[in-house]
């Protein structure tokens, strides 16, 4: 897997996204007007749900163009969001009665509001969609809903206020983060009893997440160590990755290669390489503090490969923006390889897009804008060659058109690049025949045109950069 796309919510009211494997550019997608508490992509990647502090407390965006979808308002702050495995339902854990709202993703109407005892903090569907677990602050602190009829399953509970819930990939276990000893419990789905041998946490737990293969359980804390990775085989500690402050949210990439942690303290997001549990360097700083994380599922996004060149055909590395037409919504920002200039852009749905390449080089005066189409076949096309305009001091090319063609009047002068014969500029000469133009250093041919006559072409003429001219 090479397509990593991470959504991060923050208490600065903002949702941002980052592209892997560098995670060095954070793009703002949404400003909620209140803390972003929870984020979740739909299984097909078409939607991103955001739970937040401000009314209407839930926002759903369409990833194809990042437009907001009209959904029902919920009664209080959205604290947890979770899509059913088939994408048919969106569950929202929130403050104030009914504490849990299930919305149909078919018509965006409320499908159910199962009974939950107190303010809900998180929710999660079992992998088969049969159950919906809810962590909350009152009653049994944990409620499991039977999705067949939205009834409460008897038995499950947590010894302290529920903070987070996560199902193992096979659905056999439910991890529950809660206040009070042991701070985290692993319940068997067969009888809803805690398993023996699992180690209690050393500090209050804020969140937990299973790796996609079920081999590890990541546990987020509000004191040192801020993040613990446990081996499910024997519940031993595999790693305590370096996180500077309280960790609020953890999430594994779809292939388990990375573990994202949103936390207090700059840079507010840390991405861990699960191969050696090292911190990925250069991760962009997000809003303060980081509160929620979610990875885009491993879906087949429409793709286009390209190579960026300067005007002389040398590989170039400048940020390339992919924008959805006609809304101009930014889908992606990628940086070409500095040696080859190669880059790959990926949309969220087939359709028309723009490539926008702002030229930040010294002396640059022009950006590059192209229109492209992305679909299921464009990833197999030959790389798109993109040439940037010249950046730097221009040189003067000049002459006398009348003298050049033996005294005849000349209507215009056309300057072309010698090698490619690409058009550079048209010039209308003065009555005396004198003409001049500012062009990038290089080699050119000159074409003189007169009404009723065949064009006359001269060249090549090599023009040096101003600092090279004697």
Helices and strands as residue ranges (DSSP letters): E 4-10, E 14-20, E 26-31, E 36-41, E 47-52, E 58-62, E 67-69, E 78-83, E 89-94, E 100-104, E 110-112, E 120-125, E 131-136, E 142-146, E 151-152, E 162-167, E 173-178, E 184-188, E 205-210, E 216-221, E 227-231, E 237-239, E 247-252, E 258-263, E 269-273, E 278-279, E 290-295, E 303-309, E 319-324, E 329-335, E 342-346, E 351-357, E 368-374, G 378-380, E 384-387, E 395-400, H 401-404, E 412-417, E 423-427, E 434-439, E 442-449, E 456-463, G 466-468
